[in-house]
Every structure is written in structure tokens, then in C-alpha cells.
Amino acid sequence: MPTVYALGPSSDPDDMSVVPDEHGGARLAIRHLVESGRRRIAHITGPAHHSASAIRAEGALAELADAGLDLATGRVHFGEWTEA
């Protein structure tokens, strides 16, 4: 039976997976801020153990490094997936 996985890759090469580009998306967001003239940029994301959070943080840090910038707060802020 054909299967399509959404938001998480399948380990079966015969399956179809639709997954976000977490790393590229984070880079694009930081690039947009830098191109808009922002220089003090923080990164707030989900739990550190969640792969999407870690990958987004890596992308954000890579784009900041390419722009010659550091995080304004000196670190990535990991937290739970809540509004609080």
C-alpha cells in the first residue's frame, strides 16, 4: 500500500516523505533579518532533544557566522513547545 510520511522521513526508500528544510529555513530567516539591517539577533526554539530544534539552531548559527555575527544573547534559547 503506498505510504506518504509528513513531517518525518521514512526509513524505507520506497516510501514518499514530505519533510521541511529546517536548516535552510532557519538560514533564510536569519538572512532576512540581516538583510533588513538587524544586527542583534536571538534564536528561541523548542526542546534541545527535538531534532528540528537542533537543526534549526545549527542553521541559524551558520547563517550568523556567514554574516560575521554572533547571537545577541550569546546562546540558543531552547525551551518547551508552549506559548509561555
PDB file with one MODEL, atoms N, CA, C and O in Angstrom:
MODEL        1
ATOM      1  N   MET A   1       0.844  -1.167   0.000  1.00  0.00           N
ATOM      2  CA  MET A   1       0.000   0.000   0.000  1.00  0.00           C
ATOM      3  C   MET A   1       0.898   1.241   0.000  1.00  0.00           C
ATOM      4  O   MET A   1       1.775   1.349   0.857  1.00  0.00           O
ATOM      5  N   PRO A   2       0.708   2.173  -0.928  1.00  0.00           N
ATOM      6  CA  PRO A   2       1.532   3.391  -0.954  1.00  0.00           C
ATOM      7  C   PRO A   2       1.378   4.189   0.342  1.00  0.00           C
ATOM      8  O   PRO A   2       0.280   4.323   0.882  1.00  0.00           O
ATOM      9  N   THR A   3       2.497   4.710   0.821  1.00  0.00           N
ATOM     10  CA  THR A   3       2.511   5.475   2.064  1.00  0.00           C
ATOM     11  C   THR A   3       3.263   6.776   1.847  1.00  0.00           C
ATOM     12  O   THR A   3       4.302   6.808   1.189  1.00  0.00           O
ATOM     13  N   VAL A   4       2.721   7.851   2.411  1.00  0.00           N
ATOM     14  CA  VAL A   4       3.405   9.142   2.398  1.00  0.00           C
ATOM     15  C   VAL A   4       3.550   9.597   3.839  1.00  0.00           C
ATOM     16  O   VAL A   4       2.564   9.705   4.568  1.00  0.00           O
ATOM     17  N   TYR A   5       4.780   9.860   4.244  1.00  0.00           N
ATOM     18  CA  TYR A   5       5.059  10.354   5.586  1.00  0.00           C
ATOM     19  C   TYR A   5       5.153  11.875   5.533  1.00  0.00           C
ATOM     20  O   TYR A   5       5.791  12.432   4.640  1.00  0.00           O
ATOM     21  N   ALA A   6       4.523  12.537   6.481  1.00  0.00           N
ATOM     22  CA  ALA A   6       4.573  14.001   6.544  1.00  0.00           C
ATOM     23  C   ALA A   6       5.300  14.429   7.811  1.00  0.00           C
ATOM     24  O   ALA A   6       5.025  13.920   8.897  1.00  0.00           O
ATOM     25  N   LEU A   7       6.221  15.361   7.667  1.00  0.00           N
ATOM     26  CA  LEU A   7       6.991  15.977   8.752  1.00  0.00           C
ATOM     27  C   LEU A   7       8.022  15.060   9.386  1.00  0.00           C
ATOM     28  O   LEU A   7       8.689  15.455  10.342  1.00  0.00           O
ATOM     29  N   GLY A   8       8.165  13.857   8.881  1.00  0.00           N
ATOM     30  CA  GLY A   8       9.180  12.949   9.375  1.00  0.00           C
ATOM     31  C   GLY A   8       9.544  11.965   8.284  1.00  0.00           C
ATOM     32  O   GLY A   8       8.651  11.398   7.655  1.00  0.00           O
ATOM     33  N   PRO A   9      10.833  11.742   8.036  1.00  0.00           N
ATOM     34  CA  PRO A   9      11.241  10.856   6.948  1.00  0.00           C
ATOM     35  C   PRO A   9      11.019   9.389   7.289  1.00  0.00           C
ATOM     36  O   PRO A   9      11.146   8.982   8.444  1.00  0.00           O
ATOM     37  N   SER A  10      10.691   8.615   6.286  1.00  0.00           N
ATOM     38  CA  SER A  10      10.585   7.165   6.430  1.00  0.00           C
ATOM     39  C   SER A  10      11.967   6.557   6.196  1.00  0.00           C
ATOM     40  O   SER A  10      12.788   7.117   5.470  1.00  0.00           O
ATOM     41  N   SER A  11      12.207   5.433   6.806  1.00  0.00           N
ATOM     42  CA  SER A  11      13.478   4.737   6.570  1.00  0.00           C
ATOM     43  C   SER A  11      13.395   3.801   5.368  1.00  0.00           C
ATOM     44  O   SER A  11      14.402   3.223   4.960  1.00  0.00           O
ATOM     45  N   ASP A  12      12.205   3.651   4.803  1.00  0.00           N
ATOM     46  CA  ASP A  12      12.005   2.786   3.640  1.00  0.00           C
ATOM     47  C   ASP A  12      12.155   3.615   2.365  1.00  0.00           C
ATOM     48  O   ASP A  12      11.369   4.538   2.149  1.00  0.00           O
ATOM     49  N   PRO A  13      13.131   3.317   1.524  1.00  0.00           N
ATOM     50  CA  PRO A  13      13.346   4.117   0.309  1.00  0.00           C
ATOM     51  C   PRO A  13      12.182   4.065  -0.682  1.00  0.00           C
ATOM     52  O   PRO A  13      12.105   4.901  -1.582  1.00  0.00           O
ATOM     53  N   ASP A  14      11.279   3.098  -0.530  1.00  0.00           N
ATOM     54  CA  ASP A  14      10.120   3.015  -1.415  1.00  0.00           C
ATOM     55  C   ASP A  14       8.985   3.930  -0.972  1.00  0.00           C
ATOM     56  O   ASP A  14       8.039   4.146  -1.730  1.00  0.00           O
ATOM     57  N   ASP A  15       9.062   4.473   0.245  1.00  0.00           N
ATOM     58  CA  ASP A  15       8.033   5.393   0.739  1.00  0.00           C
ATOM     59  C   ASP A  15       8.306   6.806   0.254  1.00  0.00           C
ATOM     60  O   ASP A  15       9.425   7.133  -0.142  1.00  0.00           O
ATOM     61  N   MET A  16       7.297   7.622   0.286  1.00  0.00           N
ATOM     62  CA  MET A  16       7.418   9.048  -0.030  1.00  0.00           C
ATOM     63  C   MET A  16       7.405   9.802   1.301  1.00  0.00           C
ATOM     64  O   MET A  16       6.576   9.525   2.168  1.00  0.00           O
ATOM     65  N   SER A  17       8.319  10.749   1.457  1.00  0.00           N
ATOM     66  CA  SER A  17       8.365  11.572   2.666  1.00  0.00           C
ATOM     67  C   SER A  17       8.323  13.041   2.270  1.00  0.00           C
ATOM     68  O   SER A  17       9.024  13.464   1.351  1.00  0.00           O
ATOM     69  N   VAL A  18       7.509  13.804   2.960  1.00  0.00           N
ATOM     70  CA  VAL A  18       7.424  15.249   2.765  1.00  0.00           C
ATOM     71  C   VAL A  18       7.901  15.874   4.067  1.00  0.00           C
ATOM     72  O   VAL A  18       7.206  15.825   5.082  1.00  0.00           O
ATOM     73  N   VAL A  19       9.094  16.462   4.029  1.00  0.00           N
ATOM     74  CA  VAL A  19       9.692  16.993   5.261  1.00  0.00           C
ATOM     75  C   VAL A  19      10.158  18.436   5.038  1.00  0.00           C
ATOM     76  O   VAL A  19      10.553  18.803   3.931  1.00  0.00           O
ATOM     77  N   PRO A  20      10.109  19.239   6.088  1.00  0.00           N
ATOM     78  CA  PRO A  20      10.578  20.624   5.959  1.00  0.00           C
ATOM     79  C   PRO A  20      12.106  20.690   5.941  1.00  0.00           C
ATOM     80  O   PRO A  20      12.786  19.799   6.449  1.00  0.00           O
ATOM     81  N   ASP A  21      12.621  21.748   5.355  1.00  0.00           N
ATOM     82  CA  ASP A  21      14.061  22.011   5.362  1.00  0.00           C
ATOM     83  C   ASP A  21      14.342  22.892   6.570  1.00  0.00           C
ATOM     84  O   ASP A  21      14.419  24.115   6.450  1.00  0.00           O
ATOM     85  N   GLU A  22      14.493  22.267   7.734  1.00  0.00           N
ATOM     86  CA  GLU A  22      14.681  23.011   8.990  1.00  0.00           C
ATOM     87  C   GLU A  22      15.938  23.881   8.943  1.00  0.00           C
ATOM     88  O   GLU A  22      15.910  25.043   9.348  1.00  0.00           O
ATOM     89  N   HIS A  23      17.021  23.323   8.454  1.00  0.00           N
ATOM     90  CA  HIS A  23      18.299  24.047   8.396  1.00  0.00           C
ATOM     91  C   HIS A  23      18.198  25.230   7.432  1.00  0.00           C
ATOM     92  O   HIS A  23      18.563  26.356   7.771  1.00  0.00           O
ATOM     93  N   GLY A  24      17.703  24.958   6.235  1.00  0.00           N
ATOM     94  CA  GLY A  24      17.572  26.015   5.233  1.00  0.00           C
ATOM     95  C   GLY A  24      16.584  27.091   5.646  1.00  0.00           C
ATOM     96  O   GLY A  24      16.809  28.272   5.386  1.00  0.00           O
ATOM     97  N   GLY A  25      15.490  26.695   6.286  1.00  0.00           N
ATOM     98  CA  GLY A  25      14.500  27.665   6.750  1.00  0.00           C
ATOM     99  C   GLY A  25      15.071  28.605   7.795  1.00  0.00           C
ATOM    100  O   GLY A  25      14.811  29.808   7.766  1.00  0.00           O
ATOM    101  N   ALA A  26      15.844  28.059   8.714  1.00  0.00           N
ATOM    102  CA  ALA A  26      16.476  28.903   9.742  1.00  0.00           C
ATOM    103  C   ALA A  26      17.464  29.867   9.105  1.00  0.00           C
ATOM    104  O   ALA A  26      17.536  31.038   9.479  1.00  0.00           O
ATOM    105  N   ARG A  27      18.226  29.360   8.135  1.00  0.00           N
ATOM    106  CA  ARG A  27      19.184  30.239   7.446  1.00  0.00           C
ATOM    107  C   ARG A  27      18.463  31.370   6.725  1.00  0.00           C
ATOM    108  O   ARG A  27      18.895  32.522   6.778  1.00  0.00           O
ATOM    109  N   LEU A  28      17.357  31.040   6.047  1.00  0.00           N
ATOM    110  CA  LEU A  28      16.592  32.078   5.347  1.00  0.00           C
ATOM    111  C   LEU A  28      16.037  33.124   6.302  1.00  0.00           C
ATOM    112  O   LEU A  28      16.038  34.315   5.992  1.00  0.00           O
ATOM    113  N   ALA A  29      15.564  32.686   7.458  1.00  0.00           N
ATOM    114  CA  ALA A  29      15.018  33.632   8.441  1.00  0.00           C
ATOM    115  C   ALA A  29      16.104  34.590   8.934  1.00  0.00           C
ATOM    116  O   ALA A  29      15.883  35.798   9.016  1.00  0.00           O
ATOM    117  N   ILE A  30      17.273  34.044   9.259  1.00  0.00           N
ATOM    118  CA  ILE A  30      18.379  34.897   9.726  1.00  0.00           C
ATOM    119  C   ILE A  30      18.850  35.814   8.600  1.00  0.00           C
ATOM    120  O   ILE A  30      19.120  36.992   8.835  1.00  0.00           O
ATOM    121  N   ARG A  31      18.949  35.289   7.389  1.00  0.00           N
ATOM    122  CA  ARG A  31      19.370  36.104   6.250  1.00  0.00           C
ATOM    123  C   ARG A  31      18.417  37.279   6.048  1.00  0.00           C
ATOM    124  O   ARG A  31      18.850  38.403   5.791  1.00  0.00           O
ATOM    125  N   HIS A  32      17.129  37.011   6.166  1.00  0.00           N
ATOM    126  CA  HIS A  32      16.130  38.075   6.031  1.00  0.00           C
ATOM    127  C   HIS A  32      16.359  39.160   7.091  1.00  0.00           C
ATOM    128  O   HIS A  32      16.324  40.350   6.777  1.00  0.00           O
ATOM    129  N   LEU A  33      16.589  38.760   8.320  1.00  0.00           N
ATOM    130  CA  LEU A  33      16.822  39.743   9.385  1.00  0.00           C
ATOM    131  C   LEU A  33      18.081  40.560   9.113  1.00  0.00           C
ATOM    132  O   LEU A  33      18.081  41.781   9.273  1.00  0.00           O
ATOM    133  N   VAL A  34      19.150  39.888   8.703  1.00  0.00           N
ATOM    134  CA  VAL A  34      20.413  40.586   8.415  1.00  0.00           C
ATOM    135  C   VAL A  34      20.232  41.552   7.239  1.00  0.00           C
ATOM    136  O   VAL A  34      20.684  42.696   7.295  1.00  0.00           O
ATOM    137  N   GLU A  35      19.575  41.091   6.187  1.00  0.00           N
ATOM    138  CA  GLU A  35      19.357  41.950   5.021  1.00  0.00           C
ATOM    139  C   GLU A  35      18.412  43.113   5.333  1.00  0.00           C
ATOM    140  O   GLU A  35      18.391  44.114   4.618  1.00  0.00           O
ATOM    141  N   SER A  36      17.636  42.970   6.403  1.00  0.00           N
ATOM    142  CA  SER A  36      16.746  44.047   6.838  1.00  0.00           C
ATOM    143  C   SER A  36      17.455  45.014   7.780  1.00  0.00           C
ATOM    144  O   SER A  36      16.842  45.945   8.303  1.00  0.00           O
ATOM    145  N   GLY A  37      18.743  44.790   7.992  1.00  0.00           N
ATOM    146  CA  GLY A  37      19.533  45.696   8.814  1.00  0.00           C
ATOM    147  C   GLY A  37      19.654  45.296  10.273  1.00  0.00           C
ATOM    148  O   GLY A  37      20.265  46.022  11.058  1.00  0.00           O
ATOM    149  N   ARG A  38      19.095  44.172  10.653  1.00  0.00           N
ATOM    150  CA  ARG A  38      19.178  43.732  12.055  1.00  0.00           C
ATOM    151  C   ARG A  38      20.567  43.200  12.335  1.00  0.00           C
ATOM    152  O   ARG A  38      21.151  42.506  11.502  1.00  0.00           O
ATOM    153  N   ARG A  39      21.092  43.518  13.492  1.00  0.00           N
ATOM    154  CA  ARG A  39      22.418  43.039  13.893  1.00  0.00           C
ATOM    155  C   ARG A  39      22.385  42.350  15.251  1.00  0.00           C
ATOM    156  O   ARG A  39      23.287  41.574  15.565  1.00  0.00           O
ATOM    157  N   ARG A  40      21.373  42.615  16.055  1.00  0.00           N
ATOM    158  CA  ARG A  40      21.226  41.946  17.358  1.00  0.00           C
ATOM    159  C   ARG A  40      20.099  40.929  17.215  1.00  0.00           C
ATOM    160  O   ARG A  40      18.919  41.274  17.282  1.00  0.00           O
ATOM    161  N   ILE A  41      20.484  39.674  17.016  1.00  0.00           N
ATOM    162  CA  ILE A  41      19.533  38.613  16.708  1.00  0.00           C
ATOM    163  C   ILE A  41      19.658  37.504  17.750  1.00  0.00           C
ATOM    164  O   ILE A  41      20.757  37.044  18.059  1.00  0.00           O
ATOM    165  N   ALA A  42      18.523  37.088  18.281  1.00  0.00           N
ATOM    166  CA  ALA A  42      18.471  35.957  19.213  1.00  0.00           C
ATOM    167  C   ALA A  42      17.793  34.787  18.509  1.00  0.00           C
ATOM    168  O   ALA A  42      17.107  34.967  17.503  1.00  0.00           O
ATOM    169  N   HIS A  43      17.991  33.598  19.043  1.00  0.00           N
ATOM    170  CA  HIS A  43      17.318  32.413  18.487  1.00  0.00           C
ATOM    171  C   HIS A  43      16.625  31.674  19.627  1.00  0.00           C
ATOM    172  O   HIS A  43      17.270  31.193  20.559  1.00  0.00           O
ATOM    173  N   ILE A  44      15.301  31.596  19.533  1.00  0.00           N
ATOM    174  CA  ILE A  44      14.479  30.890  20.512  1.00  0.00           C
ATOM    175  C   ILE A  44      13.831  29.726  19.786  1.00  0.00           C
ATOM    176  O   ILE A  44      13.224  29.914  18.731  1.00  0.00           O
ATOM    177  N   THR A  45      13.952  28.527  20.338  1.00  0.00           N
ATOM    178  CA  THR A  45      13.440  27.334  19.655  1.00  0.00           C
ATOM    179  C   THR A  45      12.892  26.345  20.670  1.00  0.00           C
ATOM    180  O   THR A  45      12.815  26.644  21.862  1.00  0.00           O
ATOM    181  N   GLY A  46      12.518  25.185  20.203  1.00  0.00           N
ATOM    182  CA  GLY A  46      11.917  24.158  21.054  1.00  0.00           C
ATOM    183  C   GLY A  46      12.946  23.411  21.885  1.00  0.00           C
ATOM    184  O   GLY A  46      14.075  23.873  22.050  1.00  0.00           O
ATOM    185  N   PRO A  47      12.551  22.248  22.412  1.00  0.00           N
ATOM    186  CA  PRO A  47      13.429  21.465  23.281  1.00  0.00           C
ATOM    187  C   PRO A  47      14.722  21.043  22.580  1.00  0.00           C
ATOM    188  O   PRO A  47      14.716  20.701  21.397  1.00  0.00           O
ATOM    189  N   ALA A  48      15.811  21.072  23.315  1.00  0.00           N
ATOM    190  CA  ALA A  48      17.121  20.728  22.746  1.00  0.00           C
ATOM    191  C   ALA A  48      17.164  19.290  22.238  1.00  0.00           C
ATOM    192  O   ALA A  48      17.922  18.987  21.316  1.00  0.00           O
ATOM    193  N   HIS A  49      16.364  18.401  22.821  1.00  0.00           N
ATOM    194  CA  HIS A  49      16.384  16.996  22.407  1.00  0.00           C
ATOM    195  C   HIS A  49      15.557  16.749  21.141  1.00  0.00           C
ATOM    196  O   HIS A  49      15.597  15.652  20.583  1.00  0.00           O
ATOM    197  N   HIS A  50      14.821  17.744  20.691  1.00  0.00           N
ATOM    198  CA  HIS A  50      13.994  17.609  19.493  1.00  0.00           C
ATOM    199  C   HIS A  50      14.869  17.908  18.274  1.00  0.00           C
ATOM    200  O   HIS A  50      15.498  18.964  18.210  1.00  0.00           O
ATOM    201  N   SER A  51      14.914  16.991  17.311  1.00  0.00           N
ATOM    202  CA  SER A  51      15.836  17.145  16.178  1.00  0.00           C
ATOM    203  C   SER A  51      15.578  18.428  15.386  1.00  0.00           C
ATOM    204  O   SER A  51      16.534  19.071  14.951  1.00  0.00           O
ATOM    205  N   ALA A  52      14.321  18.818  15.188  1.00  0.00           N
ATOM    206  CA  ALA A  52      14.034  20.044  14.431  1.00  0.00           C
ATOM    207  C   ALA A  52      14.636  21.261  15.129  1.00  0.00           C
ATOM    208  O   ALA A  52      15.156  22.158  14.465  1.00  0.00           O
ATOM    209  N   SER A  53      14.572  21.301  16.452  1.00  0.00           N
ATOM    210  CA  SER A  53      15.133  22.427  17.201  1.00  0.00           C
ATOM    211  C   SER A  53      16.641  22.511  17.011  1.00  0.00           C
ATOM    212  O   SER A  53      17.191  23.585  16.766  1.00  0.00           O
ATOM    213  N   ALA A  54      17.298  21.368  17.127  1.00  0.00           N
ATOM    214  CA  ALA A  54      18.758  21.336  16.990  1.00  0.00           C
ATOM    215  C   ALA A  54      19.183  21.719  15.577  1.00  0.00           C
ATOM    216  O   ALA A  54      20.149  22.460  15.397  1.00  0.00           O
ATOM    217  N   ILE A  55      18.468  21.217  14.577  1.00  0.00           N
ATOM    218  CA  ILE A  55      18.812  21.521  13.186  1.00  0.00           C
ATOM    219  C   ILE A  55      18.569  22.995  12.877  1.00  0.00           C
ATOM    220  O   ILE A  55      19.375  23.621  12.189  1.00  0.00           O
ATOM    221  N   ARG A  56      17.469  23.556  13.378  1.00  0.00           N
ATOM    222  CA  ARG A  56      17.203  24.988  13.185  1.00  0.00           C
ATOM    223  C   ARG A  56      18.292  25.827  13.833  1.00  0.00           C
ATOM    224  O   ARG A  56      18.755  26.808  13.249  1.00  0.00           O
ATOM    225  N   ALA A  57      18.701  25.448  15.032  1.00  0.00           N
ATOM    226  CA  ALA A  57      19.759  26.191  15.728  1.00  0.00           C
ATOM    227  C   ALA A  57      21.057  26.154  14.925  1.00  0.00           C
ATOM    228  O   ALA A  57      21.741  27.169  14.799  1.00  0.00           O
ATOM    229  N   GLU A  58      21.397  24.981  14.382  1.00  0.00           N
ATOM    230  CA  GLU A  58      22.610  24.873  13.560  1.00  0.00           C
ATOM    231  C   GLU A  58      22.528  25.789  12.341  1.00  0.00           C
ATOM    232  O   GLU A  58      23.504  26.457  12.000  1.00  0.00           O
ATOM    233  N   GLY A  59      21.376  25.821  11.688  1.00  0.00           N
ATOM    234  CA  GLY A  59      21.200  26.679  10.519  1.00  0.00           C
ATOM    235  C   GLY A  59      21.308  28.147  10.867  1.00  0.00           C
ATOM    236  O   GLY A  59      21.943  28.921  10.151  1.00  0.00           O
ATOM    237  N   ALA A  60      20.683  28.529  11.972  1.00  0.00           N
ATOM    238  CA  ALA A  60      20.735  29.929  12.406  1.00  0.00           C
ATOM    239  C   ALA A  60      22.166  30.341  12.730  1.00  0.00           C
ATOM    240  O   ALA A  60      22.617  31.414  12.327  1.00  0.00           O
ATOM    241  N   LEU A  61      22.872  29.489  13.455  1.00  0.00           N
ATOM    242  CA  LEU A  61      24.264  29.808  13.808  1.00  0.00           C
ATOM    243  C   LEU A  61      25.150  29.877  12.572  1.00  0.00           C
ATOM    244  O   LEU A  61      26.033  30.730  12.492  1.00  0.00           O
ATOM    245  N   ALA A  62      24.925  28.995  11.616  1.00  0.00           N
ATOM    246  CA  ALA A  62      25.725  29.008  10.388  1.00  0.00           C
ATOM    247  C   ALA A  62      25.509  30.302   9.607  1.00  0.00           C
ATOM    248  O   ALA A  62      26.463  30.902   9.111  1.00  0.00           O
ATOM    249  N   GLU A  63      24.255  30.727   9.501  1.00  0.00           N
ATOM    250  CA  GLU A  63      23.971  31.959   8.756  1.00  0.00           C
ATOM    251  C   GLU A  63      24.524  33.178   9.473  1.00  0.00           C
ATOM    252  O   GLU A  63      25.042  34.092   8.831  1.00  0.00           O
ATOM    253  N   LEU A  64      24.421  33.201  10.796  1.00  0.00           N
ATOM    254  CA  LEU A  64      25.007  34.306  11.565  1.00  0.00           C
ATOM    255  C   LEU A  64      26.519  34.347  11.353  1.00  0.00           C
ATOM    256  O   LEU A  64      27.091  35.419  11.160  1.00  0.00           O
ATOM    257  N   ALA A  65      27.157  33.193  11.389  1.00  0.00           N
ATOM    258  CA  ALA A  65      28.610  33.138  11.188  1.00  0.00           C
ATOM    259  C   ALA A  65      28.981  33.661   9.806  1.00  0.00           C
ATOM    260  O   ALA A  65      29.951  34.404   9.659  1.00  0.00           O
ATOM    261  N   ASP A  66      28.208  33.273   8.790  1.00  0.00           N
ATOM    262  CA  ASP A  66      28.475  33.758   7.431  1.00  0.00           C
ATOM    263  C   ASP A  66      28.337  35.275   7.341  1.00  0.00           C
ATOM    264  O   ASP A  66      28.997  35.915   6.522  1.00  0.00           O
ATOM    265  N   ALA A  67      27.478  35.846   8.182  1.00  0.00           N
ATOM    266  CA  ALA A  67      27.274  37.298   8.192  1.00  0.00           C
ATOM    267  C   ALA A  67      28.241  38.009   9.141  1.00  0.00           C
ATOM    268  O   ALA A  67      28.199  39.231   9.281  1.00  0.00           O
ATOM    269  N   GLY A  68      29.120  37.227   9.795  1.00  0.00           N
ATOM    270  CA  GLY A  68      30.081  37.811  10.731  1.00  0.00           C
ATOM    271  C   GLY A  68      29.444  38.253  12.033  1.00  0.00           C
ATOM    272  O   GLY A  68      29.948  39.159  12.697  1.00  0.00           O
ATOM    273  N   LEU A  69      28.329  37.615  12.408  1.00  0.00           N
ATOM    274  CA  LEU A  69      27.610  37.991  13.627  1.00  0.00           C
ATOM    275  C   LEU A  69      27.559  36.828  14.615  1.00  0.00           C
ATOM    276  O   LEU A  69      27.718  35.666  14.241  1.00  0.00           O
ATOM    277  N   ASP A  70      27.336  37.167  15.878  1.00  0.00           N
ATOM    278  CA  ASP A  70      27.096  36.186  16.928  1.00  0.00           C
ATOM    279  C   ASP A  70      25.681  36.394  17.444  1.00  0.00           C
ATOM    280  O   ASP A  70      25.072  37.436  17.199  1.00  0.00           O
ATOM    281  N   LEU A  71      25.161  35.409  18.154  1.00  0.00           N
ATOM    282  CA  LEU A  71      23.857  35.578  18.785  1.00  0.00           C
ATOM    283  C   LEU A  71      23.920  36.711  19.807  1.00  0.00           C
ATOM    284  O   LEU A  71      24.879  36.806  20.572  1.00  0.00           O
ATOM    285  N   ALA A  72      22.919  37.551  19.818  1.00  0.00           N
ATOM    286  CA  ALA A  72      22.900  38.703  20.717  1.00  0.00           C
ATOM    287  C   ALA A  72      22.948  38.274  22.177  1.00  0.00           C
ATOM    288  O   ALA A  72      23.512  38.982  23.012  1.00  0.00           O
ATOM    289  N   THR A  73      22.367  37.130  22.491  1.00  0.00           N
ATOM    290  CA  THR A  73      22.317  36.667  23.878  1.00  0.00           C
ATOM    291  C   THR A  73      23.450  35.702  24.207  1.00  0.00           C
ATOM    292  O   THR A  73      23.574  35.257  25.348  1.00  0.00           O
ATOM    293  N   GLY A  74      24.275  35.378  23.217  1.00  0.00           N
ATOM    294  CA  GLY A  74      25.410  34.501  23.454  1.00  0.00           C
ATOM    295  C   GLY A  74      25.091  33.019  23.400  1.00  0.00           C
ATOM    296  O   GLY A  74      25.997  32.191  23.496  1.00  0.00           O
ATOM    297  N   ARG A  75      23.809  32.665  23.246  1.00  0.00           N
ATOM    298  CA  ARG A  75      23.452  31.250  23.199  1.00  0.00           C
ATOM    299  C   ARG A  75      22.086  31.081  22.551  1.00  0.00           C
ATOM    300  O   ARG A  75      21.306  32.028  22.454  1.00  0.00           O
ATOM    301  N   VAL A  76      21.811  29.856  22.107  1.00  0.00           N
ATOM    302  CA  VAL A  76      20.486  29.489  21.617  1.00  0.00           C
ATOM    303  C   VAL A  76      19.608  29.262  22.840  1.00  0.00           C
ATOM    304  O   VAL A  76      20.055  28.673  23.823  1.00  0.00           O
ATOM    305  N   HIS A  77      18.378  29.721  22.786  1.00  0.00           N
ATOM    306  CA  HIS A  77      17.437  29.528  23.891  1.00  0.00           C
ATOM    307  C   HIS A  77      16.497  28.376  23.548  1.00  0.00           C
ATOM    308  O   HIS A  77      15.582  28.529  22.740  1.00  0.00           O
ATOM    309  N   PHE A  78      16.732  27.226  24.170  1.00  0.00           N
ATOM    310  CA  PHE A  78      15.879  26.061  23.984  1.00  0.00           C
ATOM    311  C   PHE A  78      14.785  26.083  25.044  1.00  0.00           C
ATOM    312  O   PHE A  78      15.015  26.531  26.167  1.00  0.00           O
ATOM    313  N   GLY A  79      13.606  25.606  24.694  1.00  0.00           N
ATOM    314  CA  GLY A  79      12.505  25.561  25.648  1.00  0.00           C
ATOM    315  C   GLY A  79      11.419  24.624  25.149  1.00  0.00           C
ATOM    316  O   GLY A  79      11.566  23.977  24.112  1.00  0.00           O
ATOM    317  N   GLU A  80      10.342  24.561  25.889  1.00  0.00           N
ATOM    318  CA  GLU A  80       9.231  23.691  25.513  1.00  0.00           C
ATOM    319  C   GLU A  80       8.378  24.324  24.430  1.00  0.00           C
ATOM    320  O   GLU A  80       8.450  25.533  24.212  1.00  0.00           O
ATOM    321  N   TRP A  81       7.570  23.518  23.749  1.00  0.00           N
ATOM    322  CA  TRP A  81       6.690  23.981  22.682  1.00  0.00           C
ATOM    323  C   TRP A  81       5.415  24.570  23.277  1.00  0.00           C
ATOM    324  O   TRP A  81       4.331  24.025  23.069  1.00  0.00           O
ATOM    325  N   THR A  82       5.529  25.665  24.008  1.00  0.00           N
ATOM    326  CA  THR A  82       4.364  26.333  24.572  1.00  0.00           C
ATOM    327  C   THR A  82       4.501  27.824  24.349  1.00  0.00           C
ATOM    328  O   THR A  82       5.606  28.319  24.124  1.00  0.00           O
ATOM    329  N   GLU A  83       3.397  28.546  24.408  1.00  0.00           N
ATOM    330  CA  GLU A  83       3.475  29.998  24.297  1.00  0.00           C
ATOM    331  C   GLU A  83       4.238  30.592  25.486  1.00  0.00           C
ATOM    332  O   GLU A  83       4.943  31.590  25.333  1.00  0.00           O
ATOM    333  N   ALA A  84       4.102  29.998  26.641  1.00  0.00           N
ATOM    334  CA  ALA A  84       4.813  30.502  27.823  1.00  0.00           C
ATOM    335  C   ALA A  84       6.311  30.401  27.628  1.00  0.00           C
ATOM    336  O   ALA A  84       7.076  30.777  28.515  1.00  0.00           O
TER     337      ALA A  84
ENDMDL
END
